[in-house]
Amino acid sequence: MARNFMGDYDPQNTTGWQEKGQVETWSPGGDGATTTSYNPPPSSGGPPRVLNPPPTIPKGRTHTGGITGSNRFKKWIASKFKKPMIEYFYPKEHGDMYIGLQTGEIPTSNYHKDVTADYWKNVSKNWGEVHPALGAMVNVGAPAGTMIGGLGYDIGQGLARYNENPNKYLSSFQQDVKATQFEPEVKAALEARGVTDISGVDTIGGMKAIAAEKPIKSNLQRMAGSVEPLLNAWGIGNNLNYARGGIVDLYRYGGF
């Protein structure tokens, strides 16, 4: 069908086309394109031009939208990350080492140091396979990650163990206080204000449980393990294995 810009059938240009005789034709059964033709054709001749052509799919894409070369980028990512993503944060090799140290199948004189050194060694190795710079960044950042994560781990472990067996960390007097039954109205009023440890005994017991984890000594040992992959990458790790005394002994073996 042929209509003018007002939407009326007007092949003879009675309502003011920009060019005399211009007709826009759209085929409902087609692909949505609009064809411009002339009645009569212009003196210059030439084929009708197509307005609003259907979109074309660029080379390298599977659809009309998206980022150019996105398929190539996906292929590049797949070629670099050849292992499941969990392997870059908790390697399977370390899981085997962790179980061996926990069960005693793998002997160790310093559990925290050895398990931490093995963890960062495998994490840096996996990231280094993606790009050597990433492996180096892991080695440099390992001590900071260990310092934060180690303290959080000890605190969580202490509180979990206190909840499992509170009496292990409480004196008989504290156990009696914890068992004291408060008036329901008083207890409800305090809990409404966020006070759940009314006597303070749970706070004391929780602190004792955290202290029992020896977080300072344990974290020094973990820090010693966290620097081993970096020192080994520099080729000086084995030399420090035989060092004793001073800051080296404190840092590597947890001191006191």
ZAMARGU-4260 file (C-alpha; in steps of 0.2 Angstrom, whole numbers, plus 5000, padded with zeros to 4 digits):
<rodrens>
0) 5000/5000/5000 | 5006/5018/4997 | 5003/5032/5010 | 5010/5049/5012 | 5018/5056/5028
5) 5001/5059/5036 | 4996/5041/5034 | 4984/5044/5020 | 4984/5035/5004 | 4991/5048/4992
10) 5002/5042/4978 | 4999/5058/4968 | 5007/5069/4982 | 4992/5080/4986 | 4997/5084/5004
15) 5015/5090/5001 | 5028/5077/4999 | 5046/5084/5000 | 5049/5078/4982 | 5035/5077/4970
20) 5027/5059/4968 | 5037/5052/4983 | 5028/5036/4989 | 5033/5026/5004 | 5028/5008/5003
25) 5028/4995/5017 | 5024/4977/5015 | 5015/4969/5030 | 5021/4952/5025 | 5039/4957/5023
30) 5053/4960/5034 | 5048/4977/5041 | 5057/4988/5028 | 5050/5003/5020 | 5053/5006/5001
35) 5054/5024/4994 | 5048/5025/4976 | 5042/5039/4965 | 5026/5041/4954 | 5031/5046/4942
40) 5050/5041/4944 | 5062/5056/4946 | 5071/5062/4930 | 5088/5056/4938 | 5082/5038/4938
45) 5090/5025/4949 | 5083/5011/4960 | 5071/5014/4974 | 5080/5016/4991 | 5075/5006/5007
50) 5072/5015/5023 | 5073/5007/5040 | 5082/4991/5033 | 5082/4976/5044 | 5097/4975/5056
55) 5112/4964/5051 | 5122/4953/5062 | 5140/4960/5062 | 5154/4947/5059 | 5160/4939/5075
60) 5143/4940/5084 | 5128/4929/5086 | 5116/4943/5088 | 5114/4961/5083 | 5119/4969/5100
65) 5133/4966/5112 | 5151/4970/5112 | 5161/4968/5096 | 5173/4953/5098 | 5164/4947/5114
70) 5165/4929/5107 | 5184/4931/5106 | 5185/4938/5124 | 5175/4923/5130 | 5186/4911/5121
75) 5201/4920/5129 | 5194/4919/5146 | 5191/4900/5144 | 5209/4898/5137 | 5216/4906/5153
80) 5204/4899/5167 | 5206/4880/5163 | 5201/4875/5181 | 5185/4876/5190 | 5184/4894/5199
85) 5184/4886/5216 | 5202/4880/5212 | 5208/4898/5212 | 5203/4901/5230 | 5203/4883/5238
90) 5214/4872/5228 | 5211/4853/5228 | 5229/4850/5231 | 5228/4860/5247 | 5212/4851/5253
95) 5222/4835/5252 | 5236/4842/5262 | 5225/4849/5275 | 5216/4833/5278 | 5233/4824/5279
100) 5239/4837/5292 | 5223/4836/5302 | 5223/4817/5303 | 5242/4815/5306 | 5245/4806/5290
105) 5257/4820/5285 | 5269/4824/5300 | 5272/4842/5305 | 5281/4851/5318 | 5272/4867/5315
110) 5254/4864/5309 | 5249/4882/5307 | 5264/4887/5297 | 5264/4872/5286 | 5246/4872/5281
115) 5246/4891/5277 | 5262/4889/5267 | 5254/4875/5257 | 5238/4885/5254 | 5246/4900/5247
120) 5258/4890/5237 | 5244/4881/5228 | 5234/4897/5226 | 5248/4907/5218 | 5252/4892/5207
125) 5235/4892/5200 | 5233/4911/5197 | 5251/4911/5190 | 5245/4899/5177 | 5232/4912/5171
130) 5246/4925/5171 | 5263/4926/5180 | 5259/4943/5186 | 5243/4937/5195 | 5253/4923/5204
135) 5266/4936/5210 | 5252/4948/5216 | 5245/4933/5227 | 5262/4930/5234 | 5264/4948/5239
140) 5247/4950/5246 | 5247/4933/5256 | 5254/4940/5272 | 5240/4953/5273 | 5227/4941/5269
145) 5233/4929/5282 | 5234/4942/5296 | 5216/4947/5293 | 5209/4929/5289 | 5219/4921/5303
150) 5212/4932/5317 | 5195/4930/5310 | 5197/4911/5310 | 5203/4910/5328 | 5189/4921/5334
155) 5176/4911/5325 | 5183/4894/5331 | 5184/4900/5349 | 5166/4906/5349 | 5160/4890/5340
160) 5169/4879/5353 | 5161/4889/5367 | 5144/4887/5361 | 5147/4868/5359 | 5153/4866/5377
165) 5151/4882/5388 | 5155/4873/5404 | 5173/4869/5398 | 5177/4888/5399 | 5167/4893/5414
170) 5170/4890/5433 | 5157/4882/5444 | 5152/4899/5450 | 5150/4906/5432 | 5140/4890/5428
175) 5128/4893/5442 | 5126/4912/5437 | 5123/4906/5419 | 5109/4894/5425 | 5101/4908/5436
180) 5083/4910/5430 | 5078/4929/5429 | 5060/4935/5430 | 5052/4933/5413 | 5047/4951/5412
185) 5065/4957/5416 | 5072/4945/5404 | 5060/4950/5390 | 5063/4969/5393 | 5082/4967/5392
190) 5081/4956/5376 | 5070/4969/5368 | 5085/4981/5370 | 5097/4968/5363 | 5104/4962/5379
195) 5105/4943/5378 | 5120/4940/5389 | 5111/4946/5405 | 5124/4940/5417 | 5139/4943/5406
200) 5145/4925/5409 | 5144/4921/5390 | 5155/4936/5386 | 5168/4930/5398 | 5167/4912/5392
205) 5168/4917/5374 | 5184/4927/5378 | 5192/4913/5387 | 5188/4901/5372 | 5196/4913/5360
210) 5211/4915/5371 | 5212/4896/5371 | 5215/4896/5352 | 5231/4906/5355 | 5227/4918/5341
215) 5243/4928/5343 | 5255/4914/5342 | 5245/4905/5329 | 5244/4920/5318 | 5263/4923/5319
220) 5265/4905/5313 | 5253/4907/5299 | 5262/4923/5294 | 5278/4913/5293 | 5270/4901/5282
225) 5262/4914/5271 | 5279/4922/5266 | 5287/4905/5261 | 5280/4905/5243 | 5286/4923/5240
230) 5303/4919/5248 | 5305/4903/5238 | 5301/4913/5222 | 5315/4925/5226 | 5326/4909/5229
235) 5330/4913/5247 | 5317/4902/5256 | 5329/4888/5259 | 5342/4899/5267 | 5329/4905/5280
240) 5324/4888/5284 | 5340/4886/5294 | 5340/4903/5302 | 5338/4904/5321 | 5336/4918/5334
245) 5330/4936/5333 | 5316/4941/5322 | 5317/4927/5310 | 5314/4914/5324 | 5300/4924/5331
250) 5292/4927/5314 | 5294/4909/5307 | 5290/4899/5322 | 5278/4909/5332 | 5290/4915/5346
255) 5284/4911/5363
</rodrens>
